[in-house]
Amino acid sequence: MKEKVKILDQEGVSRAITRIAHEIIEKNKGSAGLCLIGIRNRGVYIARRIAACIKQIEKTDVLTGALDITLYRDDLTLATGQPLVRKTEIDFNINDKALVLVDDVLYTGRTIRAALDALTDFGRPKSIQLAVLVDRGHRELPIRADFVGKNIPTSRKESVEVRLKESDGEDEILIVEKE
Amino acid sequence: MLWTRKDLLGLEYLSAEEIGLILDTAESFKEVSSREIKKVPALRGKTAVNLFYEPSTRTRISFEVAAKRLSADVINIAAEASSVRKGETLIDTGKNIQALKADIIVVRHNCSGAANMLARSLDVSVVNAGDGWHEHPTQALLDIFTLKEKLGKIKGLNVAIVGDIAHSRVARSNVWGLTKLGAKVTLCAPEMLLPPGIEMTGAGTSSDLEEVLKNADAVNVLRMQFERDENTAFPEQLDYFKKFGITEERLARAKDNIVVMHPGPINRGIEMSSGVADGKNSVILEQVTNGIAVRMAVLFLVSQARDASRSSDA
């Protein structure tokens, strides 16, 4: 049996996202020129929720997009099981935008490295910031998050499971002991 | 659903799920060609060799563009300008290409089964770009992709394939792919161009174009392959156009939103009138655009599968 420990429940997830939205507005002095790009799949849902929060606070719409980083992974040629290539949807120009990259869990940093490479192919934003729902440590690259929902110290033997209503039917964050 | 084949040889050998996976992957790749920087690093460091024993412009260029948008290096070999003329066999040519540490061979050959033979003899990935009268899987995949994009589904569609069925690998691949995905296919041609036994593929046959067009959701019009006409078994060109050419008058009696496809190059005024080729139902140029996405998906999937099997052997 896998041991599971709940770290955040629905309200905890909701508060974390609201706080991230406030911090993004504070750091960028408003929402002008802001855009949110979520990394598929759960990063996209989190980005949309942050955008909805920002709209409530600032009364302005924030552009959101979806990024699939499969084709930019550095482990594509290794035997990692076959990743499914999904659609990237960024239907606006990212040049000179204050771009916030959004993902569910920050771990080794390799996904973010791939995402930065991919974004370079779309244009030259004024700045790129990183927002994650969970930072679980164990970085393998010099990458850090600007906005963190929850820091969760973990061991490499554990895995962090972010479950969201859009994809999993409910909002919660669990630590799972791998067998 | 996992893709585990190092080669793509024909749609006859694939399951409906495998065809679906290629189409879904192609949908993701289509976006790449709409970017300002039309390139992703997925096949960086891989070498793709286009080995063509038959003249081809659009298929070869489409594969070349697809490979380059995936950042692969591309080498083109036209057989008439190579050591094939000095008597080298297909397998020897393939082994030499493999010895150059190429990763993918895209092969077109005038003999049915050439790609299968090459795939059995080599460790590199082999993609069939047309072998004799056998199969042309990527053409059928791009036809099906385009159809799905236009009509939203494949299951339950009535698809007519009109023209030179006997000589057409495009028709065969389309029949395999479409019937596996649940479409009903009718092959329509003069009787002399309907090969005996073709019904075994699961398609119906007819020589009544008017009747076939009336029920069709889509019509795929094949090119009359006069260059393959060794026995002058063909009807007169003008006579063919009169009886089987797709014209605006005939289309007016078909469904209003019928999708008109053609694998190219078009013989205007033989299979199809210019008005139809350039008309509102025609998706011929969209097929060309979609061909790149489909071929990117195929190159990506076979290369991934080959890498995975090699690293699990190690």
Boltz contact constraints between the chains, C-beta under 6 A:
constraints:
  - contact:
      token1: [A, 71]
      token2: [B, 40]
      max_distance: 6.0
  - contact:
      token1: [A, 71]
      token2: [B, 42]
      max_distance: 6.0
  - contact:
      token1: [A, 77]
      token2: [B, 307]
      max_distance: 6.0
  - contact:
      token1: [A, 79]
      token2: [B, 308]
      max_distance: 6.0
  - contact:
      token1: [A, 79]
      token2: [B, 311]
      max_distance: 6.0
  - contact:
      token1: [A, 79]
      token2: [B, 312]
      max_distance: 6.0
  - contact:
      token1: [A, 82]
      token2: [B, 2]
      max_distance: 6.0
  - contact:
      token1: [A, 82]
      token2: [B, 304]
      max_distance: 6.0
  - contact:
      token1: [A, 85]
      token2: [B, 25]
      max_distance: 6.0
  - contact:
      token1: [A, 85]
      token2: [B, 28]
      max_distance: 6.0
  - contact:
      token1: [A, 86]
      token2: [B, 28]
      max_distance: 6.0
  - contact:
      token1: [A, 87]
      token2: [B, 28]
      max_distance: 6.0
  - contact:
      token1: [A, 87]
      token2: [B, 31]
      max_distance: 6.0
  - contact:
      token1: [A, 88]
      token2: [B, 31]
      max_distance: 6.0
  - contact:
      token1: [A, 121]
      token2: [B, 37]
      max_distance: 6.0
